[in-house]
Amino acid sequence: MTSERAIENDQAASLPDKVWATLDRIAQRAEEDRQRAEEEDRQRAEEDRQRAEEWDEKMDQLRASIRETGERMKETDRRLKKAEALFTTQWGKLVESLVEGDLAPLLKERGIDVEGTAERSNKRRNGEHMEIDIVAVNGAEVVAVEVKTTLRPNDVKHFLNKLSRFFEWFPEYGGRRLYGAMAYLRSESESAVHAERQGLFVIRATGSSASIVNAPDFEPRAFP
């Protein structure tokens, strides 16, 4: 009996030590877990920071590329517009030169004797502007010519409006019969056919000359 109590007393005495040892192990594991969690959080934060820096760098590169592309597109657009303007101006002058040079004999074939021509007749008043590319005239008749590199349907409509107000703007030609003519290098959407149906002479510049392409029995309309 006595020895059994002694063993029980020894076990009771050693129990707190075991408890503390267990608590120490738990505390140590908890600290290790905390440190491991902090290290994982630090690594994740570093990875997030690196990804953010890489993303910012890529976005900066993309923005720079977009700006560079935009600048190139602006420059290309500027050059295209410059080339288009040069083409339109030069071809327009060429067409006018061809038409004016051939205009008198062409109209004579259609029964109109031209005594003189004027190029780019301009009038301005009250903020409005009227321009006729070529005017061919004799004592009884006047032919107003509109010159287009490309003849489009709206060009015909616009020119008809000009003819309706021709004598208002150019009273010096009053008392004459007015005819209209449209000259061009190329025609879109049967614009030349439409012009002829409106009673206009249709003149096409080809190569180094020009020709009236109206039907042989065409009768020009007197305006307005």
VEXTORMAR-512317 format. One record per residue: residue in three letters; x, y, z of N, C-alpha, C in turn. Coordinates in steps of 0.05 Angstrom, whole numbers, plus 32768, in hexadecimal, padded with zeros to 4 digits. Example, Ala and Ser with C-alpha at 12.3 -4.5 7.8 and 13.67 -1.06 7.14 Angstrom:
<drenlums>
ALA81087F8E809C80F67FA6809C81087FBE809C SER81017FD3808E81117FEB808F81028001809D 
</drenlums>
This chain:
<drenlums>
MET80117FE88000800080008000801180198000 THR802580188011803680308013804580357FF9 SER804F80217FEC805D80257FD3804B802F7FBD GLU803280257FBD801F802F7FA98019804C7FAC ARG801680557FC5801180727FCA802980827FC1 ALA804080787FC6805980877FBE8059808A7F9F ILE805280757F91805280777F74803D808C7F6B GLU8025808B7F788010809E7F71801980BB7F77 ASN802780BE7F8E803180D97F94804680E27F80 ASP805780D07F77806C80D77F63805E80DF7F49 GLN804A80D07F42803C80D67F28802D80F17F2A ALA802180F57F418013810F7F45802781267F44 ALA803F81217F50805381367F51805E813C7F35 SER806081277F23806B812B7F08805681357EF4 LEU803D81347EFB8027813C7EE9802A81597EDF PRO802F816C7EF1803281887EE78048818B7ED3 ASP805E817C7ED88074817E7EC5806C81747EA9 LYS805C815F7EA8805381557E8E804081697E81 VAL803081757E92801D81897E87802C81A07E7B TRP804081AA7E8B804F81C07E80805F81B97E68 ALA806981A17E68807881987E50806681977E38 THR804E818D7E3C803B818C7E25803381A87E1C LEU802E81BA7E30802881D57E29803E81E37E1A ASP805881DD7E22806F81E87E14807081DF7DF7 ARG806A81C57DF4806A81BB7DD8805581C87DC8 ILE803D81CB7DD4802781D87DC5802E81F47DBE ALA803A82027DD28041821E7DCE805782207DB8 GLN806A820D7DB9807F820D7DA4807482097D88 ARG806181F57D87805581F07D6D804582087D63 ALA803782157D768027822D7D6F803A82437D65 GLU805182467D728064825B7D69806F82547D4D GLU8075823A7D4A807F82317D30806A82367D1A ASP8051822F7D21803B82347D0E803882527D07 ARG803B82637D1C8038827F7D18804E828A7D06 GLN806782807D0C807E82897CFC807B82807CDF ARG807182677CDC806D825C7CC18058826C7CB2 ALA804282737CC1802D82837CB48037829E7CAC GLU804782AB7CBE805282C57CB8806482C47CA0 GLU807582AE7C9E808782AB7C87807782A77C6D GLU806282977C70805182937C58804482AD7C4F ASP803A82BC7C63802E82D67C5D804282E97C50 ARG805B82E97C5B807082FA7C50807782F27C33 GLN807882D87C2E807E82CE7C13806782D57C00 ARG804E82D27C0A803882D97BF9803882F77BF3 ALA803E83077C07803F83247C048055832C7BF0 GLU806C831E7BF2808283237BDF807A831B7BC3 GLU806D83047BC0806482FB7BA68050830E7B9A ASP803D83177BAB8029832B7BA2803683457B99 ARG804B834E7BA9805983667BA2806783637B87 GLN8074834C7B83808383477B6A806F83467B52 ARG805883387B57804483377B41803A83537B3B ALA803583637B4F802B837E7B4B803F838F7B3B GLU8059838C7B43806E839A7B34807083917B17 GLU806E83777B13806F836C7AF8805683767AE8 TRP803F83777AF5802783807AE78029839E7AE0 ASP803383AE7AF4803783CA7AEE804B83CF7AD7 GLU806083BF7AD7807483C17AC1806783BA7AA6 LYS805783A47AA6804A839C7A8D803683B27A84 MET802783BD7A97801483D27A90802283EB7A85 ASP803983F27A92804984087A88805284037A6B GLN805B83EA7A66806483E37A4B804D83E47A37 LEU803583DB7A40801E83DB7A2F801683F87A29 ARG801584097A3D800E84257A39802184327A26 ALA803B842C7A2A805084387A18804C842E79FC SER8045841479F98041840979DE8028841679D1 ILE8013841A79E17FFB842679D68000844379CD ARG800F845279DE8016846D79D78027846E79BD GLU803A845C79BC804B845B79A4803B8454798B THR80298440798E8017843879788005844F7970 GLY7FFA845D79847FE98474797E7FF8848A796F GLU8011848F7977802184A3796A8027849B794D ARG802D8481794A80338477792E801A847A791D MET8002847379297FE98475791A7FE384927912 LYS7FE884A479257FE384C1791F7FF584CA7908 GLU800F84C2790A802284CA78F5801A84BE78DA THR801284A478DB8009849778C27FF084A578B7 ASP7FDD84AC78C97FC584B978C07FCB84D578B4 ARG7FDE84E378C17FE684FD78B77FF284FB789B ARG800484E77897801084E4787D7FFC84DC7868 LEU7FE984CA78707FD484C2785C7FC384DA7854 LYS7FBC84EA78687FAB850278617FBB85157850 LYS7FD5851878557FE5852A78457FE785207829 ALA7FEC850578277FEE84F9780C7FD384FB77FD GLU7FBD84F7780B7FA384F977FF7F9D851577F5 ALA7FA4852878067FA0854477FE7FB1854C77E6 LEU7FCA854277E67FDB854777CF7FD0853A77B6 PHE7FC7852177B97FBC851377A27FA485217797 THR7F92852977A97F79853677A17F7F85517793 THR7F918560779F7F97857A77947FA485787779 GLN7FB8856677777FC78563775E7FB585587748 TRP7FA68543774E7F948537773A7F7E854B7732 GLY7F74855A77467F60856E77407F6A8582772C LYS7F83858C77317F8F859F771F7F9385937703 LEU7F9B857977037F9F856C76E97F85856A76DA VAL7F6F856276E87F55855F76DA7F4C857A76D0 GLU7F4F858F76E07F4785AA76D77F5785B276BF SER7F7185AC76BF7F8285B376A87F7985A5768F LEU7F74858B76927F6B857B767B7F5085857670 VAL7F3E858A76837F238592767B7F2485AD766D GLU7F3385C0767A7F3485DB766F7F4185DB7653 GLY7F5685CA76507F6385C976367F5285BD7620 ASP7F4185AA76277F31859C76137F1485A77612 LEU7F0E85B876257EF285BF76297EE685CD7610 ALA7EF485E076057EE985EF75EE7EE285DD75D6 PRO7EF585CC75CD7EEE85BA75B77ED885A675BE LEU7ED8859D75D77EC3858975DF7EA8859675DD LEU7EA585AE75E87E8B85BC75E87E8385C475CB LYS7E9785CB75BB7E9185D2759F7E8485BB7591 GLU7E8D85A275977E81858A758B7E6485887593 ARG7E5D859375AA7E41859275B47E3285AC75AE GLY7E3D85BD759C7E2E85D475927E3285ED75A3 ILE7E4685ED75B57E4B860575C67E67860F75BF ASP7E68862775B37E82863375AC7E8C864375C4 VAL7EA2863B75CE7EAE864875E67EC0865F75DD GLU7EBB867775E87ECC868E75E27EE1869375F7 GLY7EDC8689760F7EEF868D76257EE9867B763C THR7EFE8676764D7EFA866676657F078674767C ALA7EFD866E76947F08867976AD7F0A866276C1 GLU7F20866076CF7F24864A76E27F21865476FE ARG7F138644770E7F0F864A772B7F038665772F SER7EEB866977267EDC8682772B7ED186817747 ASN7EDA869477587ED2869477747EC286AD777B LYS7EAE86AA778B7E9F86C177967E9A86BC77B4 ARG7E9C86D177C47E9686CF77E17E8486E777E8 ARG7E7186E177F97E6086F778047E5086EC781C ASN7E4D86FE782F7E3D86F778477E4486DC7853 GLY7E5E86D678537E6786BD785F7E6386A4784E GLU7E5886A878367E54869178237E698692780E HIS7E6D867A78017E81867777EC7E77866777D5 MET7E7D867077BD7E75866277A57E8E86607793 GLU7E948648778A7EAB864477787EA286327760 ILE7EA9863A77487EA5862A77317EC186247725 ASP7EC6860A77217EE1860377197EE9860E76FE ILE7ED8860C76EA7EDD861776D07EC3862376C5 VAL7EC5863B76B97EAF864776AB7EB6864B768E ALA7EA68640767C7EAA8644765F7E9386557655 VAL7E99866A76457E84867D763E7E8786867621 ASN7E6F868E76167E6E869D75FD7E5886B27601 GLY7E5086BF75EC7E3D86D575EF7E2286CC75F7 ALA7E1A86B375F27DFF86AA75F77DFE8694760C GLU7E14868776127E14866F76237E2B86707637 VAL7E278663764D7E3C865F76617E3A8642766C VAL7E518635766E7E52861A76787E63861A7692 ALA7E56861276A87E65861076C27E6D85F376C5 VAL7E8785EF76CB7E9385D476CD7E9D85CF76E9 GLU7E9385B976F57E9C85B0770F7EB08599770A VAL7EC8859A77167EDC858677127EE08575772C LYS7EDF855A77297EE2854877407EF685327738 THR7F07852C774B7F18851477477F0784FB7746 THR7EF584F9775A7EE284E3775B7EC684EF775D LEU7EB684E877497E9A84F377487E8884E17758 ARG7E7A84EE776C7E6784DF777D7E4B84EB777B PRO7E3784DC77837E1B84E677817E178501778E ASN7E22850577A67E1F851F77B47E2B853677A5 ASP7E40853077957E4D854577857E3985507771 VAL7E2A853E77657E16854777517E018559775E LYS7DF7855077757DE2855F77837DED857B778B HIS7E05857C77957E118595779D7E1585A87785 PHE7E1D859D776F7E2285AD77577E0885B8774C LEU7DF385A8774C7DD985B277437DCF85CA7754 ASN7DD585C9776E7DCE85DF777F7DDE85F87778 LYS7DF785F477717E08860B77677DFB8617774E LEU7DF48606773B7DE9861077227DCF86207727 SER7DBF8617773A7DA6862577407DAA8642774A ARG7DC3864777547DC88662775E7DDF8670774F PHE7DE6866577387DFD866F77287DFA868C7722 PHE7DE4869577177DE186B1770E7DDF86C47726 GLU7DD786B9773D7DD686C977557DF286D0775E TRP7E0586BD775A7E2186C277627E3186CE774B PHE7E2A86C877327E3986D2771B7E2786E27708 PRO7E1D86F877117E0A870777007E16871176E6 GLU7E31871276E57E3E871B76CC7E39870976B5 TYR7E2F86F176BA7E2886DF76A47E0A86DF769E GLY7DFC86F176AA7DDF86F276A67DD786F57689 GLY7DC086EB76827DB686EC76677DBF86D67655 ARG7DD186C476607DDB86AE76507DCC86947659 ARG7DCC868076477DC28666764F7DD88657765F LEU7DD1864C76757DE5863F76877DE386217684 TYR7DFA8614767F7DFB85F7767F7E1085EE7694 GLY7E0C85D6769D7E1F85CB76B17E2E85B376A7 ALA7E4685AF76B17E57859876A97E66858E76C1 MET7E68857476C37E78856876D97E8E855876CC ALA7EA7855D76D57EBF854F76CB7ECB853E76E1 TYR7ED6852876DA7EE0851676EF7EF5850276E3 LEU7F0484F576F67F1684E076EE7F0884C576F1 ARG7EF984C277077EEA84A9770C7ECF84B07718 SER7EBC849D77147EA184A2771E7E98848B7730 GLU7E89849277457E7F847E77587E60847C7755 SER7E56846477597E398460775B7E29846C7744 GLU7E338469772C7E25847477147E2084927716 SER7E3284A077237E2E84BD77267E2E84CB770B ALA7E3E84C276F87E3F84CE76DE7E2484CB76D0 VAL7E1884B376D27DFE84AF76C67DE984C276D3 HIS7DEB84C576ED7DD884D676FB7DDC84F376F2 ALA7DF584FC76EE7DFB851776E57DEE851C76CA GLU7DF1850876B87DE6850B769D7DC8850E769E ARG7DBB84FD76AF7D9E84FE76B27D94851976BC GLN7DA6852776CA7D9F854276D57DA4855876C0 GLY7DAC855076A87DB0856376937DCC856F7692 LEU7DE08563769F7DFB856D76A07E0D8560768B PHE7E1F856F76807E34856376707E4685537683 VAL7E4F853C767A7E60852A768A7E7A8527767B ILE7E90853076887EAA8530767B7EBD851F768B ARG7EC9850C767E7EDC84FA768B7EF884FF7681 ALA7F0A850376947F278506768E7F3484EB768C THR7F4084E576767F4E84CB76727F6984D07666 GLY7F7E84C576737F9984C976697FA084E67667 SER7FA684F0764F7FAE850C764B7F98851C763E SER7F808512763E7F6A852176317F50851E7640 ALA7F3B852A76367F21852876437F0C8525762D SER7EF6851976347EE1851476207EC58517762D ILE7EB28520761E7E96852176277E8A85057623 VAL7E7F84FA76387E7684DE76367E5784DD7635 ASN7E4A84F376327E2D84F3762F7E2584E57615 ALA7E0D84DB76147E0284CF75FB7E0384E375E5 PRO7E0684D975CC7E0784EC75B57DEE84FE75B2 ASP7DD784F475BA7DBE850475B87DB8851375D2 PHE7DCB851575E37DC7852375FD7DC0854075F9 GLU7DAB854A76077DA3856676067DA885727621 PRO7DBB858576247DC28590763E7DAB85A17649 ARG7DA885A176627D9485B176707D9E85CD7674 ALA7D8D85E1766F7D9385FD76757D8A86037691 PHE7D9C860F76A17D97861676BD7D93863476BF PRO7D86863E76D47D78862E76E97D5D862476DF 
</drenlums>
